Structures are given as structure tokens and as C-alpha cells.
Amino acid sequence: MSDTIGVFGDSIMKGVVYDSGKSKYTYLENSFVNDFIKKTGIAVDNFAKFGCTLTKGEKIIEKCSEKLSQYKYIALEFGGNDCDFFWPAVSDNPHEKHMPNTPIESFEIVYSRILDSMVAKQYRPVLFSLPPLDPQRYFAWISKGLDSKNILRWLGDVEFIYHWQEKYSLAVVKLAATKNIPLIDIRKAFLKCGNYKDLLCEDGIHPNKAGHSLIFKTITEYI
């Protein structure tokens, strides 16, 4: 076993931020993963992907199965895309029932299956909770070019977005506790700040440069 760490997750693990000046998503040079590599000298194989859900992540993990035994730790961060909805459909049909990308029950089952498989093979997974989102900014973001009134009618309240995403983060925390798996609780670190919204990009969901600095600090304090 080497000292290399395997990383699986979504755009947060990949270091994606929204650059308001360029009006596009870019990769942050000083992401928390890159800072971890630079400041510790520990190698990281980063398999995280923008827009990745847990079910897609499971397939990526399976493709990398021959490499997993080489990693000292396997870091996992999922949920942000799983809890999301297909907002154009919500906008067009606010009176219908809409399902998230991964229903919470399926999310817990799939994550549990991944973790049980890793532990059975004596791998060492480490879970990450989700950073909190800014419901106002995120609502404005997902409503661009759509009928915001219809989306709000379906949501009932903008704060619903925050609490819905929180369910997925709490599910991760619960899995870590019940399976005795290490958890790096970045959500708790964000919420302890005076105004966590200052640590998020314009889209209200991706951590910005300051947010990534906090995640790196949280990791080093945990270690």
C-alpha cells in the first residue's frame, strides 16, 4: 500500500468554481485537493467529476477497482448533484411530482453498499459532508431562463432547497457514525463561520477560493 489517496466525488472535490468575471465554471488552482498535495507532499489520484451523482460515482469506483487496494485512504464526497432536480421540468409542470436525481432512500442504500464493499476489502474510506448552500442565490441560479414563479410554487418556500440538500449531508453523517467511518465535517466548519455565504460562488452552491481554503484547514485540523 502506498501513501497515495484516492478521491471520488463531484465538482467540489474536483475544485470547480464559478468565475463571475469570465461567466463560466473553471478549475481553481488553489483548490483544497491541490493545496493538500502541495503542502503535504502526499500524492492524490482525483477521479472526481463535474456533475457526478453517487450512482455514476459507483460505476467510476468499479472501473478503478484494481487500484483501490493501493490507496492509503479513499476520500468520498457525494450528494450535491444527487439531491438536485431537473428544474426545467419543474418550471414547466409545477403541479406534478418531481423526483431528485437520486432519491434519498436510494442514496443511502447505494452509499451503504459502496462503503460495506470497501470495508470488507479492508480499504479505508473517509467521508465528507456537504457544504451548506445559499438558498436565495441558488434559487436565482436554477431559475435563470425558467419560470421562477412556477419553481417557487412547486418548492413552497426558497428555504426548502437548503433543508432538502441538508438531508443528504445528514445521511452521510449518519452513515459515517453507524459504520464507524471517519468523517470530515466540512458543513459544520462552514456553519461555524460568521457568514458562510461569503465562502460560496455566485451560484450559491460551489465553495469559492475562501471556501476551499476553509476545507483545506478543516482537513489539516482533522488529521
Rosetta blueprint (number, residue, H / E / L):
1 M L
2 S L
3 D L
4 T L
5 I E
6 G E
7 V E
8 F E
9 G E
10 D L
11 S H
12 I H
13 M H
14 K H
15 G L
16 V E
17 V E
18 Y E
19 D E
20 S L
21 G L
22 K L
23 S L
24 K E
25 Y E
26 T E
27 Y E
28 L L
29 E L
30 N L
31 S L
32 F H
33 V H
34 N H
35 D H
36 F H
37 I H
38 K H
39 K H
40 T H
41 G L
42 I L
43 A L
44 V E
45 D E
46 N E
47 F L
48 A L
49 K L
50 F L
51 G L
52 C L
53 T L
54 L H
55 T H
56 K H
57 G H
58 E H
59 K H
60 I H
61 I H
62 E H
63 K H
64 C L
65 S H
66 E H
67 K H
68 L H
69 S L
70 Q L
71 Y L
72 K L
73 Y E
74 I E
75 A E
76 L E
77 E E
78 F L
79 G L
80 G L
81 N L
82 D L
83 C L
84 D L
85 F L
86 F L
87 W H
88 P H
89 A H
90 V H
91 S H
92 D H
93 N L
94 P L
95 H L
96 E L
97 K L
98 H L
99 M L
100 P L
101 N L
102 T L
103 P L
104 I H
105 E H
106 S H
107 F H
108 E H
109 I H
110 V H
111 Y H
112 S H
113 R H
114 I H
115 L H
116 D H
117 S H
118 M H
119 V H
120 A H
121 K L
122 Q L
123 Y L
124 R L
125 P E
126 V E
127 L E
128 F E
129 S L
130 L L
131 P L
132 P L
133 L L
134 D L
135 P H
136 Q H
137 R H
138 Y H
139 F H
140 A H
141 W H
142 I H
143 S L
144 K L
145 G L
146 L L
147 D L
148 S H
149 K H
150 N H
151 I H
152 L H
153 R H
154 W H
155 L H
156 G L
157 D L
158 V L
159 E H
160 F H
161 I H
162 Y H
163 H H
164 W H
165 Q H
166 E H
167 K H
168 Y H
169 S H
170 L H
171 A H
172 V H
173 V H
174 K H
175 L H
176 A H
177 A H
178 T H
179 K L
180 N L
181 I L
182 P L
183 L E
184 I E
185 D L
186 I H
187 R H
188 K H
189 A H
190 F H
191 L H
192 K L
193 C L
194 G L
195 N L
196 Y H
197 K H
198 D H
199 L H
200 L E
201 C L
202 E L
203 D L
204 G L
205 I L
206 H L
207 P E
208 N L
209 K H
210 A H
211 G H
212 H H
213 S H
214 L H
215 I H
216 F H
217 K H
218 T H
219 I H
220 T H
221 E H
222 Y H
223 I L
